[in-house]
Amino acid sequence: MSKEKLPTSRCQHAGHTQHLCALADQYFHVNCPDEFRAIVKDAKLKCQFCGRVAKNRKNLCYPTEL
């Protein structure tokens, strides 16, 4: 296993409001379960910071392949 440098702080990206960690803080998974399922279904990526998974890079702060 390679020794990648992992992120140590939350994302400062302008599109952070679309990342799963920001959406979870707003209870997106509770309020919009169908939309949440669409984001995580058939996930191919994992956030190196929070561990959440998603299908598209745009929904994660620090995406890496599963």
MARSEKE-139646 format. One line per 3 residues: number of its first residue (from 1); their letters; for each residue x, y, z of C-alpha. Coordinates in steps of 0.25 Angstrom, whole numbers, plus 2048, in hexadecimal, padded with zeros to 3 digits. Layout:
BEGIN
NUM	A	X,Y,Z  ...
// end
This chain:
BEGIN
1	MSK	800,800,800  806,80E,7FC  808,819,806
4	EKL	800,824,800  7FF,831,808  7F0,831,80D
7	PTS	7E9,83E,80E  7E9,844,81C  7DE,84F,81B
10	RCQ	7D0,851,815  7CF,855,807  7CF,863,803
13	HAG	7CA,861,7F5  7C0,86B,7EF  7B7,85F,7EC
16	HTQ	7B7,859,7FA  7A8,85B,7FC  7A6,84F,7F2
19	HLC	7B0,846,7FA  7A9,83B,802  7AF,840,80F
22	ALA	7A9,84D,80D  79C,847,809  79C,83E,815
25	DQY	79D,84A,81E  790,84F,818  789,841,81A
28	FHV	789,83F,80B  788,830,80D  77C,832,815
31	NCP	775,83D,80E  778,838,800  77A,829,801
34	DEF	778,826,7F2  782,831,7ED  78C,82C,7F8
37	RAI	78A,81D,7F3  78D,822,7E5  79A,828,7E9
40	VKD	79F,81C,7F1  79A,811,7E8  7A4,809,7E0
43	AKL	7AF,811,7E7  7BD,811,7E1  7C4,81B,7EA
46	KCQ	7C6,81E,7F9  7CA,82B,800  7D8,82A,806
49	FCG	7D3,833,811  7C5,82F,816  7C4,821,810
52	RVA	7B7,823,808  7B5,81D,7FB  7AF,822,7EE
55	KNR	7AE,820,7DF  7B4,82D,7DB  7C0,835,7DF
58	KNL	7B8,842,7E0  7B1,83C,7ED  7BE,83A,7F5
61	CYP	7C8,843,7FB  7D4,83A,7F9  7D0,82F,7EF
64	TEL	7D8,822,7ED  7D5,815,7E6  7CE,80A,7EE
// end
